[in-house]
Amino acid sequence: MKAASVSDVKKELRLKSEDELAELLMRMVKYKKENKELISYLLFDAEDESQYVNDIKLEIDLAFDEMNKSTIYFIKKSLRKVLRTANKHIKFSGQRTTEVAILLYFCKKITELGRSATSNVSVQLIYHRQIQKIEKALAGMHEDLRFDFTNDLNELNLPNFEYGY
């Protein structure tokens, strides 16, 4: 079965009553956790984006505190997990300021891991990919916001953080 296009779905949804829309939405929410999280964001968190960013930062803090730092393998695995969660929240928001704030915070937490973790090539690649994403998002922002975030970005640079290959 082929899925309908977005425009076809939009046209069909306009023909439905409010009760039918609510029922369709509830059925959709039941099947995927991500759908439920998205509708929760849209209903409860979208109005206060700064609080949403703070909540995500707390979630990142908690994940870094619970991170198994016994081996570099577990650190990399945990970093990827935290990054997946952060990217999911960024996707929900769709705002560049939220994206930059969350990614900057994630990179700051990486720098706090210590030299033994940050000297690993895989961790460095994760870090540099996020810096590239931040720079790309900054390019599309208003110049005042860009200036503020660029200052924060400049504070992040890790000394001797180069690829080892």
Beta strands, then each sheet from edge to edge (+ up, - down):
end
